């Protein structure tokens, strides 16, 4: 089965959570179905869902006899243990011939090459593809279709599709997320349950209160977005040149999905048959009545702002029509002496001999911090591409000044985590003239790696690449990245296994308040359009910083110069007690995320880490008696096994 409009294929792609649901959905008005197998996909939390090996074989036979396609999700991050399991699973899939795999981890691409398989690959939304360079890079790696970033509007999708020639897939209906794809680490850091490994605990749907400037604002569920619905905008979707229209819902029940797919399928057929006389509203009221949340067109026609936030069920403390609460606020764990001792013992196993002393790296937010880093002789200074307000981005003059003063310190220029075509134009101009006095680039996405691998500037891979296994690390190294930052989601056991399998230069973020959520959604807008309901100061963050408050703690949210929000730890990440053991596992650089510190605070932190790296005596307290600057200390995901 295939649909065409003006010679262009239009595919309606439907979800299925179980084999029973699949049998009904494949017979409905879709052109293709996607589902997960028994392992390695993003929907592993619910018992009884996903298909067995035998069911996959049957599903493919049923679909292909109906001239329809099947895509199988192999779309979570792989640990080293998962890599071994994936080899057998991919061999099985290569033998049964699905029409494509939907993948997140670059390790899948490496395994397909290594095992000489012929599987077709689609890049999952969790790859967060958002610029032309990323699409070109994935095409060169063998990807035949890209699911676009959820924040991509239709006009951008149209432009990227035309320029790249790549098939694009676009979400058109269902549950969305307020955080950029694969850029939410909250669940892994607080629960040890990685959202990028199919185990999200939905902190975006918690009940929060917003505080800023000493006031409390009435925004109960400020991260809980509406469900997407593009039902009345099928003409615009087709005109944009998108190949596949994707419905979210692998956890939805059979009757709901079948009804939804049939409504969309019938509407597409009506539009193809009579585009001039097409009535957008047929069945739209029925879809609205059966919705799980209120509807939005999300980012399809531009940045939606607060209109994208759901208040139908979340606003009454209910997440679904059943009233079931998926998860409740949970405090971030603090360091305990017993847990630190256990982790040090685990890290001390399989130590490498002859390791060089690790370097220290500091990512700053302003020139005052940067000058301090140089004065203290830190080995690596990172200038970010995302600068937290009220500080301003580093200018060319700033870079020149720091270059003149840097001495033995290596200076790296960072990129924005999400790079649009405008950002590439700006960095192209900055880097194409007279050589900057920098030692390299801190790259944040695959597109930046492709664009600047021949620029003459060495590249360090930032944490946003989310490197979780030796295969993805090797792929990035092969593309020219000289040092990689370890995924911030790694549990202790996964970290130990990864560092045992990969012997290239690695960096670990060891201190600070790194971002748990990175989002296009502007939380500050709540304080600009709503009247406060109470007065209350922030406990730790400055008054001008927005805070998300629950009964378990407060998370500061900083906005950068691009208008994007970064939700940070409530507590301070601190790996200081374990630096010696980490050094023995081949870590070449330890990073401090310094954006939120005063100069005096940063000086004390840097000196504590320098003292430890220089072989200084063990301190009784974590930072030589210095109290935590926030709500306490945490090990993040590393505290979990």
Phi and psi in degrees as a GROMACS rama.xvg file:
@    title "Ramachandran Plot"
@    xaxis  label "Phi"
@    yaxis  label "Psi"
@TYPE xy
-151.91  145.789  UNK-2
-115.534  144.519  UNK-3
-136.971  143.038  UNK-4
-131.76  118.139  UNK-5
52.1318  38.9963  UNK-6
81.524  -2.79139  UNK-7
-99.9123  134.883  UNK-8
-69.1816  140.165  UNK-9
-125.721  110.613  UNK-10
-107.828  127.893  UNK-11
-97.1674  115.86  UNK-12
-107.761  120.622  UNK-13
-111.325  151.832  UNK-14
-93.227  157.559  UNK-15
-146.505  131.834  UNK-16
-95.5449  -27.58  UNK-17
-135.615  168.653  UNK-18
-65.3826  -37.8798  UNK-19
-62.9628  -42.4248  UNK-20
-66.7023  -41.4608  UNK-21
-55.2054  -45.7712  UNK-22
-60.8031  -32.3285  UNK-23
-79.8665  -41.6837  UNK-24
-68.527  -40.6608  UNK-25
-65.0806  -24.1342  UNK-26
-87.926  -2.34373  UNK-27
-87.3754  -162.991  UNK-28
-84.3113  27.8223  UNK-29
-94.9062  167.958  UNK-30
-104.761  -21.4352  UNK-31
-154.724  157.758  UNK-32
-131.664  142.961  UNK-33
-120.824  144.902  UNK-34
-155.506  171.346  UNK-35
-104.545  152.534  UNK-36
-89.935  -165.032  UNK-37
-72.9693  -12.044  UNK-38
-142.855  162.961  UNK-39
58.7828  44.3179  UNK-40
-137.431  174.229  UNK-41
-84.8466  8.8617  UNK-42
-130.59  66.1787  UNK-43
-104.719  5.62183  UNK-44
-85.2525  -23.723  UNK-45
-105.859  121.944  UNK-46
-65.1559  144.471  UNK-47
85.5445  -4.55167  UNK-48
-101.741  164.49  UNK-49
77.8765  160.614  UNK-50
-104.935  147.312  UNK-51
-78.1536  172.403  UNK-52
-57.5899  -46.0523  UNK-53
-63.9299  -39.7104  UNK-54
-68.5513  -34.0667  UNK-55
-61.2071  -45.4211  UNK-56
-59.4801  -45.3303  UNK-57
-65.7433  -41.3065  UNK-58
-62.224  -42.0271  UNK-59
-63.979  -40.2643  UNK-60
-63.294  -45.6423  UNK-61
-60.8811  -48.7383  UNK-62
-63.328  -45.6446  UNK-63
-70.5396  -29.0661  UNK-64
-68.5166  -24.6949  UNK-65
-91.5898  5.36664  UNK-66
59.899  39.0784  UNK-67
-119.555  164.666  UNK-68
-107.74  157.58  UNK-69
-130.228  128.067  UNK-70
-116.627  132.41  UNK-71
-109.466  130.374  UNK-72
-81.8382  119.635  UNK-73
-125.195  63.6073  UNK-74
-120.175  30.6481  UNK-75
-112.758  173.182  UNK-76
-74.5374  143.696  UNK-77
-101.548  130.814  UNK-78
-80.5389  174.618  UNK-79
-60.999  -38.4605  UNK-80
-63.4519  -39.8731  UNK-81
-63.8071  -33.7567  UNK-82
-58.1896  -44.1734  UNK-83
-65.2614  -41.7524  UNK-84
-65.4182  -37.0701  UNK-85
-63.7089  -32.3069  UNK-86
-59.0446  -48.4206  UNK-87
-68.3093  -39.6423  UNK-88
-65.5659  -41.8962  UNK-89
-68.3475  -35.8379  UNK-90
-62.0708  -42.2152  UNK-91
-61.0767  -46.9592  UNK-92
-64.4791  -37.7377  UNK-93
-61.647  -31.7166  UNK-94
-77.1105  -30.6427  UNK-95
-94.4937  -11.7462  UNK-96
64.4757  61.0754  UNK-97
-65.8377  164.018  UNK-98
-72.9609  -25.541  UNK-99
-172.21  161.091  UNK-100
-105.21  145.954  UNK-101
-105.793  117.793  UNK-102
-128.642  152.362  UNK-103
-109.787  -46.6265  UNK-104
-81.1527  132.417  UNK-105
-61.8972  -17.5811  UNK-106
-61.0916  -30.8211  UNK-107
-61.6459  -42.002  UNK-108
-64.0074  -39.5831  UNK-109
-66.3988  -40.8669  UNK-110
-67.5168  -39.9944  UNK-111
-60.5614  -40.5159  UNK-112
-68.4975  -46.7862  UNK-113
-63.3192  -38.7884  UNK-114
-90.2216  -0.370596  UNK-115
58.4819  48.4408  UNK-116
-94.4129  166.062  UNK-117
-121.554  30.4945  UNK-118
-74.1808  137.632  UNK-119
-80.5463  143.58  UNK-120
-125.974  132.814  UNK-121
-111.136  137.911  UNK-122
-80.0834  121.427  UNK-123
-65.1097  159.728  UNK-124
-58.623  -23.7249  UNK-125
-72.4344  -10.7271  UNK-126
-77.9011  -12.8498  UNK-127
55.5094  50.0988  UNK-128
-72.4241  120.678  UNK-129
-139.663  6.66062  UNK-130
-149.803  165.43  UNK-131
-63.7047  -38.6142  UNK-132
-63.1792  -36.956  UNK-133
-63.3503  -42.1314  UNK-134
-63.7067  -45.5741  UNK-135
-60.377  -43.6681  UNK-136
-62.9654  -42.8757  UNK-137
-67.0939  -38.2162  UNK-138
-59.8372  -40.8467  UNK-139
-67.4279  -23.5614  UNK-140
-90.1503  1.24885  UNK-141
104.065  5.08483  UNK-142
-77.5641  134.669  UNK-143
-104.688  -12.9383  UNK-144
-150.63  146.992  UNK-145
-123.603  128.776  UNK-146
-85.0137  121.63  UNK-147
-72.4051  159.016  UNK-148
-53.3584  143.907  UNK-149
-64.11  -21.4858  UNK-150
-90.3877  6.39195  UNK-151
-84.178  128.683  UNK-152
-82.7601  164.598  UNK-153
-65.8149  -35.4858  UNK-154
-67.8241  -37.6943  UNK-155
-66.4513  -42.66  UNK-156
-59.3462  -42.7121  UNK-157
-60.9929  -44.7826  UNK-158
-63.4778  -46.411  UNK-159
-67.971  -36.8701  UNK-160
-64.8414  -42.6998  UNK-161
-66.235  -41.3851  UNK-162
-74.7661  -29.9118  UNK-163
-96.0352  -27.4711  UNK-164
74.0469  7.03425  UNK-165
-82.8558  142.469  UNK-166
-66.387  134.729  UNK-167
-115.417  142.424  UNK-168
-118.756  139.965  UNK-169
-137.468  131.032  UNK-170
-68.155  132.122  UNK-171
-120.316  -13.9618  UNK-172
-159.405  139.177  UNK-173
123.144  -169.251  UNK-174
-65.8839  127.301  UNK-175
-114.491  175.745  UNK-176
-125.509  145.715  UNK-177
-83.1738  -8.11599  UNK-178
-108.669  145.128  UNK-179
-54.7675  141.461  UNK-180
-52.0577  131.745  UNK-181
63.9885  15.0111  UNK-182
-115.379  22.9161  UNK-183
-115.058  113.647  UNK-184
-111.377  7.39145  UNK-185
-59.1993  -50.6917  UNK-186
-62.5654  -38.2976  UNK-187
-73.1906  -37.7319  UNK-188
-74.9703  -31.6032  UNK-189
-96.8799  -37.1515  UNK-190
-107.498  -16.4999  UNK-191
74.3096  20.8383  UNK-192
-121.116  97.2991  UNK-193
-72.4396  126.887  UNK-194
-67.1929  -24.1001  UNK-195
-86.3728  -0.370912  UNK-196
-119.713  20.9353  UNK-197
81.5816  23.2207  UNK-198
-132.452  36.6033  UNK-199
-65.7005  134.939  UNK-200
-99.8394  13.6798  UNK-201
57.2733  48.9859  UNK-202
-64.1369  -17.2219  UNK-203
-68.546  -13.5938  UNK-204
-111.843  24.3041  UNK-205
-80.0174  160.159  UNK-206
-84.6433  111.91  UNK-207
-115.082  163.246  UNK-208
-119.069  144.961  UNK-209
-100.527  132.988  UNK-210
-125.594  143.403  UNK-211
-167.559  142.35  UNK-212
55.847  29.4705  UNK-213
84.9707  7.35878  UNK-214
-121.546  154.447  UNK-215
-106.884  134.485  UNK-216
-114.477  146.175  UNK-217
-82.3508  71.073  UNK-218
-123.728  84.7765  UNK-219
-65.0026  -43.6127  UNK-220
-126.727  67.7338  UNK-221
-72.1246  -9.19  UNK-222
-110.47  -1.85846  UNK-223
-90.0058  97.5574  UNK-224
-80.3574  158.662  UNK-225
-70.0717  162.521  UNK-226
-72.0491  145.165  UNK-227
-80.9362  141.447  UNK-228
-145.045  115.162  UNK-229
-109.587  21.7652  UNK-230
-56.8278  -42.1644  UNK-231
-85.3387  6.50694  UNK-232
-125.453  28.6636  UNK-233
-60.1558  -38.5398  UNK-234
-58.4311  -41.0208  UNK-235
-68.3312  -36.9821  UNK-236
-62.4103  -46.276  UNK-237
-66.1527  -41.5385  UNK-238
-63.2912  -29.2112  UNK-239
-70.5888  -13.1798  UNK-240
87.1932  6.48812  UNK-241
-65.0737  135.73  UNK-242
-82.3197  -45.7532  UNK-243
-120.938  127.383  UNK-244
-100.19  112.594  UNK-245
-103.723  129.406  UNK-246
-100.443  128.25  UNK-247
-81.5598  149.659  UNK-248
147.171  37.6077  UNK-249
-68.9614  -14.0244  UNK-250
-101.664  4.06132  UNK-251
-84.6309  158.745  UNK-252
-78.2892  162.421  UNK-253
-58.9237  -50.1257  UNK-254
-62.4207  -41.1774  UNK-255
-63.4811  -48.3713  UNK-256
-66.2453  -45.4765  UNK-257
-60.4531  -44.6124  UNK-258
-62.3047  -43.0247  UNK-259
-63.9515  -46.8864  UNK-260
-63.318  -42.7995  UNK-261
-63.2276  -37.958  UNK-262
-64.011  -46.5576  UNK-263
-66.2621  -42.0077  UNK-264
-61.5694  -43.584  UNK-265
-64.973  -38.7059  UNK-266
-66.7114  -41.4392  UNK-267
-61.6969  -43.8945  UNK-268
-62.8783  -40.1912  UNK-269
-64.7696  -38.3049  UNK-270
-69.3834  -41.7891  UNK-271
-62.7003  -39.6931  UNK-272
-72.6806  -34.5999  UNK-273
-150.778  76.7295  UNK-274
-64.5977  -32.8684  UNK-275
-71.5288  -41.7063  UNK-276
-89.8222  9.87784  UNK-277
-63.3145  129.332  UNK-278
-102.225  111.142  UNK-279
-68.0673  -20.3452  UNK-280
-93.1028  -6.90022  UNK-281
-60.1229  125.862  UNK-282
72.7175  -3.12435  UNK-283
-67.3932  -35.0416  UNK-284
-68.3355  -37.2984  UNK-285
-65.7366  -40.6231  UNK-286
-63.5032  -39.1691  UNK-287
-66.0129  -39.948  UNK-288
-65.9898  -30.8656  UNK-289
-95.7913  10.4218  UNK-290
-65.2472  154.175  UNK-291
-89.5753  -33.8809  UNK-292
-135.981  176.292  UNK-293
-68.6338  165.202  UNK-294
-103.196  154.731  UNK-295
-149.915  158.552  UNK-296
-94.789  10.5691  UNK-297
50.6555  -127.592  UNK-298
-97.1439  8.91568  UNK-299
-58.0232  -35.1523  UNK-300
-118.449  22.0742  UNK-301
124.127  175.807  UNK-302
-67.9632  119.681  UNK-303
-82.7308  -19.91  UNK-304
65.7828  -149.503  UNK-305
-67.187  -16.7577  UNK-306
-65.7815  -13.7292  UNK-307
-87.6699  -5.30206  UNK-308
-91.5685  131.706  UNK-309
-84.5781  138.212  UNK-310
-131.017  10.6124  UNK-311
-76.2437  -54.4374  UNK-312
-106.834  -41.1192  UNK-313
-57.3864  -36.2143  UNK-314
-65.9097  -13.3873  UNK-315
-112.473  13.3401  UNK-316
84.8176  11.7566  UNK-317
-118.843  139.33  UNK-318
-99.2555  -24.8615  UNK-319
-134.577  170.854  UNK-320
-62.5905  -20.0544  UNK-321
-78.1768  -13.8374  UNK-322
84.9601  4.30247  UNK-323
-72.2862  132.261  UNK-324
-90.5109  123.304  UNK-325
-71.304  -46.9773  UNK-326
-153.627  161.525  UNK-327
-123.49  155.589  UNK-328
-52.8555  136.957  UNK-329
-132.487  136.256  UNK-330
-70.9018  146.389  UNK-331
-71.5464  135.968  UNK-332
-66.1362  147.752  UNK-333
-102.322  163.119  UNK-334
-67.4801  140.516  UNK-335
-126.105  149.175  UNK-336
-59.6777  -38.2598  UNK-337
-65.1503  -44.5607  UNK-338
-67.0012  -39.2978  UNK-339
-60.8849  -42.145  UNK-340
-62.9587  -40.984  UNK-341
-63.4402  -41.7537  UNK-342
-70.8117  -37.9526  UNK-343
-63.638  -39.2677  UNK-344
-64.0693  -42.5295  UNK-345
-65.3688  -41.8925  UNK-346
-69.5522  -24.8684  UNK-347
-74.6392  -14.6101  UNK-348
-72.5737  151.997  UNK-349
55.6083  37.9727  UNK-350
-66.5953  146.384  UNK-351
-90.3662  150.029  UNK-352
-102.427  154.207  UNK-353
72.286  25.142  UNK-354
-77.5348  142.595  UNK-355
-76.0827  156.071  UNK-356
-62.4385  128.447  UNK-357
-65.7724  152.574  UNK-358
-91.2638  167.463  UNK-359
-111.564  141.288  UNK-360
-129.481  144.611  UNK-361
-133.218  126.463  UNK-362
-97.1755  123.005  UNK-363
-106.247  178.931  UNK-364
-127.088  -11.2526  UNK-365
-155.404  171.55  UNK-366
-67.9836  -33.8438  UNK-367
-61.769  -44.7825  UNK-368
-64.0001  -42.0281  UNK-369
-62.3475  -42.6572  UNK-370
-63.0556  -38.7668  UNK-371
-61.6613  -44.2901  UNK-372
-57.8676  -41.449  UNK-373
-68.3796  -40.9092  UNK-374
-61.2384  -35.3171  UNK-375
-85.7622  -0.547166  UNK-376
69.8604  29.5248  UNK-377
-64.2974  142.965  UNK-378
-69.6291  -33.0889  UNK-379
-135.058  130.632  UNK-380
-119.63  123.264  UNK-381
-107.904  125.269  UNK-382
-97.8068  121.122  UNK-383
-77.9807  155.601  UNK-384
-87.4675  -14.2035  UNK-385
-117.898  107.155  UNK-386
-105.009  129.344  UNK-387
-74.1522  135.052  UNK-388
-65.9601  149.249  UNK-389
-88.0208  2.74114  UNK-390
-64.5578  157.533  UNK-391
-111.155  157.356  UNK-392
-57.8534  153.825  UNK-393
-72.0792  125.59  UNK-394
-84.8199  170.953  UNK-395
-62.0271  -36.8485  UNK-396
-64.7755  -38.737  UNK-397
-60.976  -44.578  UNK-398
-63.213  -41.4808  UNK-399
-62.6562  -42.9796  UNK-400
-62.1451  -47.2645  UNK-401
-65.5995  -35.6006  UNK-402
-63.292  -37.1738  UNK-403
-70.8203  -26.9821  UNK-404
-101.823  -4.57675  UNK-405
-72.4963  -22.082  UNK-406
58.668  -124.681  UNK-407
-83.8275  -9.33318  UNK-408
-70.2401  138.082  UNK-409
-89.5317  131.686  UNK-410
-108.787  126.251  UNK-411
-121.941  136.904  UNK-412
-96.5213  122.949  UNK-413
-89.1416  161.263  UNK-414
-107.108  157.467  UNK-415
-61.3106  148.503  UNK-416
-64.3469  -40.7031  UNK-417
-108.06  120.159  UNK-418
-113.095  116.703  UNK-419
-86.0749  176.643  UNK-420
-62.977  -32.2325  UNK-421
-62.6124  -43.4312  UNK-422
-61.7373  -41.4977  UNK-423
-62.8716  -40.4915  UNK-424
-58.4217  -44.1477  UNK-425
-65.8964  -45.291  UNK-426
-70.703  -34.2766  UNK-427
-57.9185  -46.5403  UNK-428
-63.9108  -42.2718  UNK-429
-66.0192  -37.4976  UNK-430
-92.9936  -11.4809  UNK-431
-89.2647  -16.5762  UNK-432
-85.6944  -142.002  UNK-433
-58.8563  137.851  UNK-434
-59.2741  131.233  UNK-435
-74.3406  152.42  UNK-436
-81.4707  53.88  UNK-437
-118.832  161.368  UNK-438
-101.07  -5.13215  UNK-439
166.867  -174.624  UNK-440
-120.024  142.13  UNK-441
-99.6453  103.354  UNK-442
-95.0112  142.139  UNK-443
-113.33  -11.8728  UNK-444
-153.275  160.615  UNK-445
-59.198  -35.6201  UNK-446
-62.3485  -41.4348  UNK-447
-65.8148  -35.964  UNK-448
-61.6996  -45.9687  UNK-449
-64.5475  -42.4628  UNK-450
-67.2581  -38.2721  UNK-451
-112.378  11.3483  UNK-452
-66.8068  -23.199  UNK-453
-107.608  16.4434  UNK-454
-76.6439  -14.6953  UNK-455
92.0123  -5.59613  UNK-456
-101.048  125.138  UNK-457
-57.9925  152.574  UNK-458
-120.018  136.68  UNK-459
-113.25  133.398  UNK-460
-85.0441  126.588  UNK-461
-78.7799  172.003  UNK-462
-63.3946  -24.6841  UNK-463
-67.2511  -14.5068  UNK-464
-69.6709  -18.6055  UNK-465
53.2551  52.766  UNK-466
-74.3294  119.618  UNK-467
-120.655  -6.66065  UNK-468
-153.908  166.364  UNK-469
-69.2979  -25.3854  UNK-470
-71.5337  -45.2106  UNK-471
-66.1909  -36.7984  UNK-472
-60.542  -43.7265  UNK-473
-64.9487  -36.743  UNK-474
-63.1047  -47.7857  UNK-475
-64.3968  -38.2695  UNK-476
-61.2509  -40.8572  UNK-477
-64.0965  -23.2753  UNK-478
-87.2844  -0.79496  UNK-479
110.78  4.91131  UNK-480
-81.1548  125.165  UNK-481
-85.6512  -31.3454  UNK-482
-141.393  140.4  UNK-483
-117.1  142.374  UNK-484
-89.8209  130.679  UNK-485
-65.7381  142.845  UNK-486
-52.5345  132.056  UNK-487
-70.3074  -6.43757  UNK-488
-92.2462  -1.57166  UNK-489
-68.6022  128.355  UNK-490
-75.2819  169.391  UNK-491
-58.6107  -47.8211  UNK-492
-65.2067  -40.148  UNK-493
-67.0527  -37.5321  UNK-494
-63.3443  -44.8232  UNK-495
-62.5325  -42.5069  UNK-496
-68.4169  -40.8841  UNK-497
-62.7786  -47.883  UNK-498
-69.0012  -20.6635  UNK-499
-77.227  -25.9162  UNK-500
-94.9193  -20.0784  UNK-501
-121.335  127.818  UNK-502
-112.054  12.277  UNK-503
-79.9288  170.429  UNK-504
-63.462  129.189  UNK-505
-128.014  148.981  UNK-506
-122.581  145.589  UNK-507
-127.052  133.162  UNK-508
-76.4549  117.243  UNK-509
-113.025  -12.5721  UNK-510
-154.951  148.558  UNK-511
122.205  -162.632  UNK-512
-124.834  71.6473  UNK-513
-65.7887  160.378  UNK-514
-69.7454  131.813  UNK-515
-92.2167  -28.1402  UNK-516
-136.987  138.303  UNK-517
-128.126  118.728  UNK-518
-140.325  150.266  UNK-519
-75.7848  -28.7992  UNK-520
-62.165  129.194  UNK-521
-96.4053  99.9519  UNK-522
-67.6052  -25.3309  UNK-523
-64.2471  -23.107  UNK-524
-59.3742  -30.1206  UNK-525
-57.7193  -38.1767  UNK-526
-80.1294  -11.2392  UNK-527
-95.2423  -21.0872  UNK-528
-117.533  -8.29106  UNK-529
-111.773  150.205  UNK-530
-87.0739  137.847  UNK-531
-65.8025  153.715  UNK-532
-113.069  -8.28153  UNK-533
-164.784  168.615  UNK-534
-111.328  132.675  UNK-535
-168.39  127.005  UNK-536
-79.1902  154.977  UNK-537
-65.3172  147.562  UNK-538
-77.1306  -36.5087  UNK-539
-130.298  -44.2565  UNK-540
-75.4676  153.391  UNK-541
-57.2758  155.674  UNK-542
-58.1031  -35.8234  UNK-543
-75.9488  -6.45114  UNK-544
-91.1852  132.134  UNK-545
-71.1909  141.928  UNK-546
-128.806  136.42  UNK-547
-95.7271  120.425  UNK-548
-112.384  133.69  UNK-549
-124.772  -178.852  UNK-550
-73.458  -4.44756  UNK-551
-104.836  -7.06825  UNK-552
153.908  -174.747  UNK-553
-128.628  133.837  UNK-554
-113.358  118.782  UNK-555
-70.9971  146.974  UNK-556
-125.354  118.204  UNK-557
-104.905  143.715  UNK-558
-106.738  135.649  UNK-559
-95.9964  -177.985  UNK-560
-68.4767  -15.1999  UNK-561
-90.0073  -2.57864  UNK-562
87.1243  7.1475  UNK-563
-90.5798  149.619  UNK-564
-104.979  141.927  UNK-565
-122.067  109.064  UNK-566
-86.9981  125.373  UNK-567
-105.772  170.006  UNK-568
-54.5119  145.619  UNK-569
-76.4747  -30.1642  UNK-570
-108.471  170.637  UNK-571
-91.7687  128.127  UNK-572
-68.1831  132.981  UNK-573
-149.984  110.013  UNK-574
-104.989  12.1621  UNK-575
-51.3118  -42.3419  UNK-576
-63.9656  -16.3973  UNK-577
-114.207  12.8706  UNK-578
-60.2796  -40.4814  UNK-579
-61.1062  -46.4843  UNK-580
-67.3892  -37.9509  UNK-581
-65.7796  -37.9173  UNK-582
-60.1792  -35.7734  UNK-583
-71.7159  -6.6218  UNK-584
-103.704  16.207  UNK-585
89.7294  11.2432  UNK-586
-71.6572  126.871  UNK-587
-97.6462  -15.4208  UNK-588
-151.612  137.314  UNK-589
-113.122  133.46  UNK-590
-112.596  138.637  UNK-591
-105.256  125.582  UNK-592
-90.0241  105.878  UNK-593
-104.217  3.66948  UNK-594
-54.2895  -36.1509  UNK-595
-96.1899  4.24103  UNK-596
-94.2051  149.209  UNK-597
-72.9038  166.875  UNK-598
-63.1278  -40.9224  UNK-599
-64.0937  -42.6268  UNK-600
-62.6898  -44.663  UNK-601
-63.602  -39.4999  UNK-602
-59.7557  -43.6312  UNK-603
-64.9415  -39.6489  UNK-604
-67.7385  -47.2935  UNK-605
-59.8204  -44.5206  UNK-606
-64.3074  -35.8372  UNK-607
-63.6665  -41.9655  UNK-608
-72.4486  -37.8689  UNK-609
-63.3505  -40.7259  UNK-610
-59.7012  -44.1875  UNK-611
-68.4127  -42.4847  UNK-612
-69.1499  -24.5754  UNK-613
-83.4293  5.62108  UNK-614
87.1031  19.6725  UNK-615
-62.6116  159.048  UNK-616
-63.4442  151.327  UNK-617
-61.2955  135.735  UNK-618
-93.2004  145.635  UNK-619
-64.5901  -41.0104  UNK-620
-101.307  161.028  UNK-621
-58.3144  -41.9639  UNK-622
-124.172  48.043  UNK-623
61.3301  33.9819  UNK-624
95.2488  -7.02635  UNK-625
-72.5767  132.494  UNK-626
-76.5429  153.519  UNK-627
-57.1707  143.528  UNK-628
-83.0732  -15.4167  UNK-629
-120.123  -139.3  UNK-630
-84.599  2.49014  UNK-631
141.827  -175.361  UNK-632
-105.253  151.714  UNK-633
-144.207  156.89  UNK-634
-101.739  4.16831  UNK-635
59.8009  -140.13  UNK-636
-67.365  -23.0252  UNK-637
-65.5573  -18.9416  UNK-638
-74.1831  -12.2642  UNK-639
-97.831  151.286  UNK-640
